[in-house]
């Protein structure tokens, strides 16, 4: 009788374990589906940001092209002679502008290219490429961008994902500077090395993150002060740094504003 009772208890426990395992697998599947949804939303949000940046990047060159030939057109309409030197200078300027616009297309195309494997890349080169993408939107709001590079380290990783993290953080800083109407707005990027780690600090003078605890800015779908965007930029940025770069993404308030720090091990 005792053995039968023990057997019944064992079978009941085994059935219970199977039920727990089934529920666990279901939860894992749900979490994976949520992660895929978040990544998809993050990708769509990035595409929206990029389209906005393209418009900012191209607006000034298009205005320059428009104004470049206005004096020549006016002279032609008034039957005034057009100097060949003036015409050649205008054509040369036009070639420079169209080359710049073509390079901008390459920057955006490379940004959306899928990194299939980790590669070695120089940090300064990737930062410059990133700045070329977003500089137009910063200039349109008179936001000063300062880059201080003590060294130009080489990293091993997915360089486009590093650019995505950088753009997410800079765009958040830009939005707060605009929303809070900060006088003399500025963003500073500082690159240092310490304890065999590469440290990228992005600091602004927008007054800091006004929530407690400050780590809540990395929560999924958390937004503060009605920032533009999807509310998952910083959450995805931390995931990218932690999971794909074996690094850390931290935030703290300093004297004038927030400081986000990307810490990545050197190769």
LUMLOGU-812695 format. One record per residue (C-alpha): z, x, y; residue in one letter. Coordinates in pm, 1 decimal, decimal comma. Each point is the difference from the previous one (the first is absolute). Layout:
BEGIN
+----------+----------+----------+------+
!        z !        x !        y ! code !
+----------+----------+----------+------+
!        Z !        X !        Y !    a !
...
+----------+----------+----------+------+
This chain:
BEGIN
+----------+----------+----------+------+
!        z !        x !        y ! code !
+----------+----------+----------+------+
!      0,0 !      0,0 !      0,0 !    x !
!     90,3 !    284,9 !    232,6 !    x !
!   -326,7 !    175,2 !    -64,1 !    x !
!   -196,2 !   -318,4 !     73,1 !    x !
!    184,8 !    -43,9 !    329,3 !    x !
!    -74,9 !    359,4 !     96,4 !    x !
!   -364,0 !    -45,3 !    -95,8 !    x !
!    -23,4 !   -317,0 !    209,1 !    x !
!    155,2 !    180,4 !    295,9 !    x !
!   -240,4 !    290,8 !    -43,2 !    x !
!   -301,6 !   -232,2 !    -11,3 !    x !
!    126,0 !   -187,2 !    303,1 !    x !
!     49,0 !    326,5 !    189,4 !    x !
!   -345,9 !    120,0 !   -100,2 !    x !
!   -151,7 !   -326,9 !    122,8 !    x !
!    190,6 !     36,7 !    326,0 !    x !
!   -128,8 !    355,8 !     43,0 !    x !
!   -356,7 !   -116,9 !    -58,7 !    x !
!     45,7 !   -266,7 !    266,1 !    x !
!    136,8 !    258,6 !    245,2 !    x !
!   -290,0 !    234,1 !    -77,6 !    x !
!   -246,6 !   -282,4 !     61,8 !    x !
!    161,7 !    -83,6 !    334,6 !    x !
!      4,3 !    367,1 !     94,9 !    x !
!   -373,0 !     33,4 !    -71,7 !    x !
!    -69,7 !   -313,1 !    202,6 !    x !
!    195,5 !    140,6 !    296,3 !    x !
!   -184,7 !    331,7 !    -27,8 !    x !
!   -332,9 !   -185,5 !      2,1 !    x !
!    108,4 !   -203,2 !    305,1 !    x !
!    109,6 !    313,8 !    186,5 !    x !
!   -328,5 !    172,9 !    -78,4 !    x !
!   -188,3 !   -302,8 !    129,9 !    x !
!    209,8 !      7,6 !    318,9 !    x !
!    -69,7 !    373,6 !     41,7 !    x !
!   -374,2 !    -58,1 !    -41,9 !    x !
!     14,8 !   -278,1 !    258,8 !    x !
!    188,0 !    220,5 !    244,5 !    x !
!   -245,1 !    286,1 !    -45,0 !    x !
!   -290,2 !   -239,8 !     54,4 !    x !
!    159,9 !   -143,5 !    312,5 !    x !
!     71,6 !    350,6 !    123,7 !    x !
!   -364,5 !     95,4 !    -54,4 !    x !
!   -121,7 !   -306,7 !    189,4 !    x !
!    245,9 !     70,5 !    282,0 !    x !
!   -124,4 !    360,2 !     17,7 !    x !
!   -359,2 !   -119,8 !     18,0 !    x !
!     91,2 !   -230,6 !    286,8 !    x !
!    171,8 !    286,5 !    180,6 !    x !
!   -300,9 !    223,2 !    -58,2 !    x !
!   -241,7 !   -255,1 !    142,5 !    x !
!    218,0 !    -19,8 !    307,8 !    x !
!      4,4 !    378,1 !     27,1 !    x !
!   -377,9 !     17,7 !    -35,7 !    x !
!    -39,2 !   -235,7 !    295,5 !    x !
!    232,9 !    218,0 !    207,0 !    x !
!   -177,8 !    317,6 !   -106,9 !    x !
!   -344,6 !   -130,6 !     81,6 !    x !
!     72,0 !   -194,3 !    320,5 !    x !
!     17,9 !    307,6 !    223,0 !    x !
!   -308,9 !    174,4 !   -145,4 !    x !
!   -201,0 !   -322,4 !     33,3 !    x !
!    107,4 !    -29,9 !    363,6 !    x !
!   -103,7 !    361,9 !     55,4 !    x !
!   -340,1 !    -65,4 !   -154,5 !    x !
!    -41,3 !   -308,5 !    217,9 !    x !
!     90,9 !    188,4 !    317,4 !    x !
!   -198,2 !    309,1 !    -95,1 !    x !
!   -339,8 !   -148,5 !     75,5 !    x !
!     94,7 !   -239,8 !    280,8 !    x !
!    -91,3 !    250,4 !    276,1 !    x !
!   -329,5 !     77,6 !   -173,4 !    x !
!    -80,2 !   -370,1 !    -42,7 !    x !
!     81,0 !    -61,9 !    366,6 !    x !
!   -232,9 !    277,8 !    108,4 !    x !
!   -280,5 !   -132,0 !   -219,1 !    x !
!     45,3 !   -352,1 !    136,8 !    x !
!    -20,8 !    135,9 !    354,0 !    x !
!   -305,1 !    214,2 !    -83,1 !    x !
!    199,9 !    312,3 !     72,8 !    x !
!    -81,9 !    325,2 !   -182,4 !    x !
!    218,9 !     92,8 !   -296,3 !    x !
!     83,0 !    366,2 !    -28,5 !    x !
!    -78,7 !    148,5 !   -342,6 !    x !
!    322,4 !    199,2 !      6,6 !    x !
!    201,7 !   -317,6 !     58,4 !    x !
!   -183,0 !   -172,8 !   -284,0 !    x !
!     56,2 !    287,9 !   -243,2 !    x !
!    370,6 !     14,9 !     89,1 !    x !
!     31,7 !   -371,8 !    -67,1 !    x !
!   -175,8 !     34,5 !   -334,4 !    x !
!    227,7 !    290,5 !   -100,1 !    x !
!    307,2 !   -203,3 !     92,3 !    x !
!   -137,7 !   -291,9 !   -200,4 !    x !
!    -42,5 !    226,8 !   -303,8 !    x !
!    361,1 !    119,9 !     33,4 !    x !
!    129,9 !   -356,4 !     21,8 !    x !
!   -199,2 !   -125,4 !   -298,3 !    x !
!    114,1 !    304,1 !   -202,0 !    x !
!    360,4 !    -85,6 !     86,1 !    x !
!    -53,3 !   -361,3 !   -108,1 !    x !
!   -160,4 !    116,8 !   -323,7 !    x !
!    297,7 !    227,5 !    -71,4 !    x !
!    228,7 !   -297,0 !     62,7 !    x !
!   -183,9 !   -194,5 !   -271,0 !    x !
!     55,0 !    291,4 !   -240,7 !    x !
!    372,4 !      6,0 !     82,9 !    x !
!     35,0 !   -370,4 !    -79,1 !    x !
!   -212,3 !     29,3 !   -313,4 !    x !
!    210,4 !    289,0 !   -128,1 !    x !
!    318,1 !   -190,5 !     79,2 !    x !
!   -100,4 !   -285,4 !   -232,2 !    x !
!   -132,3 !    228,4 !   -273,8 !    x !
!    202,6 !    -33,4 !   -320,4 !    x !
!    181,5 !    322,1 !    -90,1 !    x !
!    -44,6 !     37,3 !   -373,7 !    x !
!    207,7 !    313,4 !    -34,8 !    x !
!    240,8 !    210,7 !    198,3 !    x !
!   -159,8 !    279,0 !    200,6 !    x !
!    118,3 !    280,3 !    223,5 !    x !
!    -52,5 !    -67,3 !    371,0 !    x !
!    105,6 !    159,7 !    326,5 !    x !
!    239,6 !   -219,9 !    188,1 !    x !
!   -144,7 !     68,2 !    346,6 !    x !
!   -351,1 !    -94,6 !   -111,7 !    x !
!    119,0 !   -335,2 !   -134,0 !    x !
!    212,7 !    -68,3 !    308,3 !    x !
!   -297,8 !     68,4 !    227,7 !    x !
!   -217,4 !   -231,7 !   -207,5 !    x !
!    269,4 !   -268,4 !     22,7 !    x !
!     38,2 !     41,6 !    375,4 !    x !
!   -377,3 !    -34,8 !     42,9 !    x !
!     30,1 !   -345,0 !   -157,7 !    x !
!    278,9 !   -133,9 !    222,2 !    x !
!    -30,6 !    198,9 !    324,4 !    x !
!   -211,5 !   -270,5 !    164,0 !    x !
!    268,3 !   -267,7 !    -37,9 !    x !
!    263,4 !    238,5 !    140,3 !    x !
!   -211,4 !     98,9 !    298,9 !    x !
!    -73,2 !   -362,6 !     84,7 !    x !
!    374,9 !    -49,7 !     58,7 !    x !
!     55,8 !    341,5 !    164,6 !    x !
!    221,9 !    114,1 !   -287,3 !    x !
!     34,3 !    377,9 !     -1,0 !    x !
!    -20,6 !    165,7 !   -341,8 !    x !
!    149,1 !    345,6 !    -48,3 !    x !
!    -40,5 !    208,8 !   -316,0 !    x !
!    225,8 !    301,5 !    -58,2 !    x !
!    -94,5 !    205,6 !   -304,3 !    x !
!    214,4 !    301,6 !    -85,9 !    x !
!   -206,1 !     72,4 !   -312,9 !    x !
!   -304,6 !   -146,4 !   -170,7 !    x !
!    122,6 !    -50,9 !   -356,8 !    x !
!   -213,7 !   -102,5 !   -295,2 !    x !
!    107,4 !   -306,3 !   -196,4 !    x !
!    -93,3 !   -130,6 !   -343,3 !    x !
!    -54,4 !   -373,6 !    -10,0 !    x !
!   -215,4 !   -293,7 !    104,3 !    x !
!    -97,9 !     92,6 !    354,2 !    x !
!   -127,4 !   -346,5 !     96,1 !    x !
!    329,9 !   -154,7 !   -100,2 !    x !
!    179,7 !    252,5 !    219,2 !    x !
!   -228,2 !   -112,0 !    284,9 !    x !
!     82,0 !   -364,2 !    -73,7 !    x !
!    374,1 !     70,2 !     26,5 !    x !
!    -51,5 !    187,5 !    326,6 !    x !
!   -209,3 !   -281,6 !    147,7 !    x !
!    252,1 !   -267,3 !   -104,9 !    x !
!    283,7 !    182,3 !    174,9 !    x !
!   -200,5 !     79,7 !    314,5 !    x !
!   -127,2 !   -358,6 !     25,0 !    x !
!    357,4 !   -133,4 !    -21,3 !    x !
!    103,7 !    238,3 !    277,6 !    x !
!   -302,0 !   -102,6 !    209,9 !    x !
!     77,8 !   -371,1 !    -40,2 !    x !
!    361,3 !     45,2 !    111,7 !    x !
!    -99,5 !    214,8 !    297,4 !    x !
!   -240,1 !   -272,9 !    111,9 !    x !
!    233,9 !   -291,0 !    -71,2 !    x !
!    297,0 !    156,9 !    175,8 !    x !
!   -219,9 !    108,4 !    294,3 !    x !
!    129,2 !    356,8 !    -10,2 !    x !
!    -84,0 !    213,8 !    302,3 !    x !
!   -171,8 !    330,0 !    -87,2 !    x !
!    -31,3 !    -93,9 !   -369,1 !    x !
!    -31,4 !    288,7 !   -241,4 !    x !
!     -9,0 !     84,5 !   -369,1 !    x !
!     79,4 !    347,5 !   -129,2 !    x !
!    -95,5 !    141,8 !   -339,4 !    x !
!    192,2 !    308,9 !   -108,9 !    x !
!    -89,6 !    200,8 !   -313,2 !    x !
!    261,0 !    239,8 !   -139,8 !    x !
!     93,7 !    165,7 !   -330,1 !    x !
!    349,3 !     25,0 !   -144,7 !    x !
!    138,0 !     69,8 !   -347,3 !    x !
!   -347,7 !      5,9 !   -153,0 !    x !
!    -79,3 !   -342,6 !    148,0 !    x !
!   -256,5 !   -109,1 !    258,5 !    x !
!    155,0 !   -229,9 !    260,5 !    x !
!   -210,0 !   -228,1 !    220,4 !    x !
!    201,4 !   -173,7 !    273,1 !    x !
!   -151,1 !   -282,1 !    208,0 !    x !
!    214,4 !    -78,3 !    302,7 !    x !
!    -51,7 !   -248,3 !    285,9 !    x !
!    179,0 !    -98,3 !    319,4 !    x !
!      0,3 !   -377,4 !    -61,1 !    x !
!    379,0 !    -33,0 !     -6,1 !    x !
!     61,3 !     19,3 !   -374,1 !    x !
!     30,4 !   -241,8 !   -291,1 !    x !
!    243,0 !   -273,1 !    104,1 !    x !
!    107,1 !   -130,9 !   -339,4 !    x !
!    288,8 !     83,0 !   -231,7 !    x !
!     -8,6 !    149,8 !   -247,3 !    x !
!   -303,8 !    191,6 !    122,2 !    x !
!   -132,9 !     36,1 !   -356,8 !    x !
!   -100,7 !   -367,9 !      6,9 !    x !
!   -326,4 !    104,8 !    167,0 !    x !
!   -115,1 !    108,6 !   -347,5 !    x !
!     65,9 !   -339,8 !   -159,0 !    x !
!   -313,4 !   -182,2 !   -123,6 !    x !
!   -135,7 !   -252,9 !    249,8 !    x !
!    273,3 !     87,2 !    249,7 !    x !
!   -114,6 !    -12,2 !    361,7 !    x !
!    195,0 !     50,5 !    318,1 !    x !
!    -83,6 !   -101,6 !    357,3 !    x !
!   -317,5 !   -173,0 !   -119,9 !    x !
!   -198,2 !    318,3 !    -49,6 !    x !
!   -370,8 !    -27,2 !    -62,5 !    x !
!    -92,0 !     46,8 !   -364,5 !    x !
!     93,6 !   -132,4 !   -340,7 !    x !
!    362,7 !    111,5 !    -12,2 !    x !
!    -58,9 !    210,6 !   -312,1 !    x !
!   -133,5 !    316,9 !    164,7 !    x !
!    326,3 !    194,9 !     -7,3 !    x !
!     93,4 !   -133,7 !   -343,6 !    x !
!   -332,3 !    117,8 !   -142,6 !    x !
!     28,0 !    328,6 !    188,4 !    x !
!    329,8 !     79,3 !   -166,8 !    x !
!   -142,3 !    -91,9 !   -341,6 !    x !
!   -297,0 !    231,1 !     54,9 !    x !
!    220,1 !    292,1 !    108,6 !    x !
!    248,9 !    -46,8 !   -284,0 !    x !
!   -232,9 !    -87,6 !   -288,3 !    x !
!   -317,0 !    192,7 !     82,9 !    x !
!    134,9 !    300,0 !    192,3 !    x !
!    341,2 !     50,5 !   -162,6 !    x !
!    144,0 !     -5,0 !    348,7 !    x !
!    224,8 !   -200,4 !    230,4 !    x !
!    -55,7 !   -217,6 !    305,6 !    x !
!    302,3 !    -31,7 !    227,2 !    x !
!     75,1 !   -157,4 !    337,4 !    x !
!    263,1 !     49,3 !    267,2 !    x !
!     45,4 !    -68,3 !    369,2 !    x !
!      0,5 !    292,3 !    241,0 !    x !
!     53,5 !     25,7 !    375,3 !    x !
!   -308,3 !   -190,0 !    119,4 !    x !
!   -125,2 !   -182,5 !   -306,2 !    x !
!    -57,2 !     -7,0 !   -374,2 !    x !
!    -84,4 !    300,4 !   -213,7 !    x !
!   -170,6 !    -42,5 !   -337,4 !    x !
!      2,1 !    306,8 !   -223,3 !    x !
!   -234,2 !     67,6 !   -291,5 !    x !
!    140,7 !    266,6 !   -234,0 !    x !
!   -235,7 !    136,4 !   -267,5 !    x !
!     56,7 !    295,0 !   -236,6 !    x !
!   -231,3 !    297,8 !     49,4 !    x !
!   -237,5 !     91,9 !   -282,4 !    x !
+----------+----------+----------+------+
